[in-house]
Amino acid sequence: MSIAADGHELNVAAGVLVDASGRVLIARRGVDKHMGGAWEFPGGKIVAGETPLQGLVRELREELGITVLGARHLVRYSHQYSEYLVHLHVWKVLDWSGEAVGLENQPLRWVLPENLLEAGLLAADERIVDLLQQSAEVNTVKYFKRCDSYLY
């Protein structure tokens, strides 16, 4: 997630990618960024004119070099930091092409859900971890969007 300190509120899209072994992908924030060195779920700031899903697809392409083919909305919530309020739009990425690599030179790790809290995640991401550890279905309606046909 890209977090900028230039405003009071930010809309951020975050993606939960799970590999065949059940591990979840996290990325380390650059030391030159706000809260540098912390781990986070990949994603970033939603720019003007983008939907949360469009922002997620763009951010994961830019940060990880993957193409999101399908995603399900997981949860939306807000987290108050001392400097600003972050509105998180979290998606479970169900299908993607390409291999995730740190295109911004950020380290990546695949971590089992039960070990995520020990990884040093941002405080805003703790709610996502709770959902993953509980295997909670946040939405009662299964929500799947094909991303390749209408975003480009």
Secondary structure, 3 states (H helix, E strand, C coil): CCCCCCCCEEEEEEEEEECCCCCEEEEECCCCCCCCCCEECCEEECCCCCCHHHHHHHHHHHHHCCEEEEEEEEEEEEEECCCCEEEEEEEEEEEEECCCCCCCCCCEEEECHHHCHHHCECHHHHHHHHHHHHCCCCCCCCCCEECCCCCC
